[in-house]
Amino acid sequence: MNFYEPEVNSDQVIEDKINEPGRQVMFLSADWCGDCKAIKPFVQSIRDHVSQTANWFDADRDANLEIAKAQGLRGIPSFVLFRDGKQLSHIGDGERLTPKQVLAWYDATL
């Protein structure tokens, strides 16, 4: 099983992605996070599902701390949905998420 390896993006790249028109999903995680490691085997399948209706990008909680703070994100892993530059919804406040929970959250936003 392959673990998903998130890209590290600069704050500017993330801001640009958030502000793109349409639906954007951000995966916020950190290398040291146990709950992030637990979901990594499933993130690629989550990404594949989400990418049918939204763009996907990654953020690192430590490298992009100001973004996380500005978006009111306190826990990781988090999945955050934006539309046209505005946060619509997120899941993940520091609890261990299952792929089923993440997919149900995302599908409920459609």
Disulfide bonds with the S-S distance in Angstrom:
none
